[in-house]
């Protein structure tokens, strides 16, 4: 699908962008353009991918700047739109900044892609977009709606637009796992908002697989949701304490300090709304929420609409075991202390 193609990744220096670049390079694309605001991250990423320098282009830019996006998308085949503000407290304290990046920035990507005759645009959303209780979730929900509606505004243009709804990506920058490890190593304690909190979680490799599978089968307008397990924050904290203490020979007791929910945070997240449940298409690894204005998306004949009570082999409240969680953390090399 990507051999000899030209790809643009907005927010390409983030955790998912970095891993996606690594995976896409195996497909032998003609070029991958990394579009982001942070020159230092681009510099470091350029060093890491020196052997593939001939196929990488690093572009400084902001999704708030539509003209810059138009230039970045010249002759591009596929766009992965990963750029955005993602930290709940920062979005709460700076709501209009979140709107400008997550909402207006996404509309700019849509307009630039249509102008440039891009084949496909895939947008990364979040489970926090379901019944949002914070600015971050609200802006991501709005961006999802823009993406879903874009296909009906493009006229005769060829571009298709779809979204992927992520849970928490384990080990990503700013996530709790590197924070917990740093706190254990430096303070012999970790701070947890609430030990009873639950979150849908996925590994970076699972996130990349979902992105590529969704992009391959998308017809336009869908929202793809990975079938993710729930993780108890208490289990995550205990496993990380056990593994980091064993790896680094820490004999001291590591305390867990509860700090309470931050503004805008939920105790439990949801993957889909009740309205989405009633329309969802089942797929081996994901659910497919059909296009906003077309209740029958372009799916293969063996896929059909099902009710939420009939979701075969998957339950929305299935918790991952501590041992499976431990295996994930080790396989993804997430238990390393970085000063």
Secondary structure, DSSP 8 states (H G I E B T S, - for coil): --TT-EEEEETTTSHHHHHHHHHHHTT--SEEEEEES-HHHHHHHHHHTGGGGGGEEEEE--TT-HHHHHHHTTT-SEEEE------HHHHHHTHHHHIIIIIIHHHHHHHHHHHTT-SEEEEEEEGGGTT--SHHHHHHHHHHHHHHHHTTTSTT---EEEEEEE-EETT-TTSHHHHHHHHHHHHSEEEES-TT-EEEEE-HHHHHHHHHHHHHH--SS-EEEE--EEEEHHHHHHHHHHHHHHHTT--S--EEEE----TT--SS--SS-HHHHTT-EE-SSEEEE--SS-SS-S--TT--B--GGG-TT--TT-B--HHHHHHHHHHTT------
